Each structure stands twice: as C-alpha cells, then as structure tokens.
Amino acid sequence: GENVEQHPSTLSVQEGDSAVIKCTYSDSASNYFPWYKQELGKRPQLIIDIRSNVGEKKDQRIAVTLNKTAKHFSLHITETQPEDSAVYFCAASIDTGTASKLTFGTGTRLQVTL
Amino acid sequence: GAVVSQHPSRVICKSGTSVKIECRSLDFQATTMFWYRQFPKKSLMLMATSNEGSKATYEQGVEKDKFLINHASLTLSTLTVTSAHPEDSSFYICSASGTSGRYNEQFFGPGTRLTVL
C-alpha cells in the first residue's frame, strides 16, 4: 500500500519568515495530494491540494509543488503569522473519480514565534 | 456548506461497555464515509471505509467485530466500539465525501474523544 513520509516533524519559524514542509510517497499511482491543517483537538482542515497533472498550485500565502518523477511534494507558507501555528499533514491518494482513501503523513508541528 | 458533525464530542466509559459514535453529513449526501483514529500527537490512521448501504471495508489490523460500522443512510454512519478497553482510548474522527465539494474531497467531523476507564 501507499506510504507517505513527512518531515520535519517540528518546525519553528519567526513571524514573517517562510516555512517549507516536505513529503514523499511510494505509490506511483497516487495522483491526488491534499494538505491539512489541524489545531489542537480540532478537525483537520483542507488548506490546499494538488493533482498530478500540475506541478505547482498557489493560494495567497500557501503554495504546493509536486515532483512526480521523484515522488515528492512540498507545502510552502510565506509571510508566516502566529495563526499559522498548528500541525500540518500531507496525504496521498489515488483519485478514481469517486471517494478514495487518504494515506496521511506523520505530521509537522509548525510554531510561528513573534 | 459541507458540514460534518459527530456525536458525542467526548465520552468516558467503563471497561467492557460499548460506545456508539455518530457521524452525520448535515448539508450534503455522503456516499462514502471514512473512520480514522488518532493518538495524541500522532497522525490519522484510517480504520475503515463505508459506502451507504454496503458493508464497511476495514484496514489491515482493524478488528471488524470490535469496531462495528454502519452506514445506513446517505447522511449517517455510526462506529460502535464494542467491549471497550483502555487501549481503545483515542480520538476518533470521521470524514465524508459525496455530493458536496469536488469529487474525492473529504470533509472531516470534529472528532470524538473516547476515554475508557
């Protein structure tokens, strides 16, 4: 089955700096890669996703890049703010047109300090 | 739109009892629901996938007789933890996918924290 590795496990940045979280996946058939933000005791919230037919996607301060050949994808957060502090999970799945299961990475705890 | 609720949000039970957790899609029809388990400071581990009107598909290592899943309607799935033991204490989260959002998008419930004494 799919295996997703994520690093770093913790990341501390100063407010205004950029943060980068990287994930690798094992199944070359995976073609859908969402990123979730989870605050303590809360539900995961989808913040951005990318499909394998594109290499990069951006939404304001958040961007995701995908390298299918190397089987890795990354989350980039620019101009970080204290409210960006949370745990971020990457995930991978095979998008068949109907709901398919997600395999999650191990999570990155991001702390944005003032 | 695309709201998923879970009930209860917290439950404490005695060892050996059964606990039922409900997952509801409030404003869309959920053809597929997923149940996850999350230990403190850990990732989400998929337990099972359920499609409305059919039996759930369990992930390897998940006991189907212990974690009973029923997806009887397009808006409701239930997870029953039978004969709960302290090692079953965890954060259980459901997600739903269906007629809202883009296909394949999963909407997560707020989670249920189960503590077994």
Chai-1 contact restraints between the chains, C-beta under 6 A:
chainA,res_idxA,chainB,res_idxB,connection_type,confidence,min_distance_angstrom,max_distance_angstrom,comment,restraint_id
A,Y32,B,N104,contact,1.0,0.0,6.0,A-B,restraint_1
A,R43,B,F108,contact,1.0,0.0,6.0,A-B,restraint_2
A,R43,B,P110,contact,1.0,0.0,6.0,A-B,restraint_3
A,R43,B,G111,contact,1.0,0.0,6.0,A-B,restraint_4
A,P44,B,F108,contact,1.0,0.0,6.0,A-B,restraint_5
A,D95,B,N104,contact,1.0,0.0,6.0,A-B,restraint_6
A,G97,B,Y103,contact,1.0,0.0,6.0,A-B,restraint_7
A,A99,B,T32,contact,1.0,0.0,6.0,A-B,restraint_8
A,A99,B,S97,contact,1.0,0.0,6.0,A-B,restraint_9
A,A99,B,N104,contact,1.0,0.0,6.0,A-B,restraint_10
A,K101,B,L46,contact,1.0,0.0,6.0,A-B,restraint_11
A,K101,B,T49,contact,1.0,0.0,6.0,A-B,restraint_12
A,F104,B,S43,contact,1.0,0.0,6.0,A-B,restraint_13
A,F104,B,L44,contact,1.0,0.0,6.0,A-B,restraint_14
A,T106,B,S43,contact,1.0,0.0,6.0,A-B,restraint_15
A,G107,B,S43,contact,1.0,0.0,6.0,A-B,restraint_16
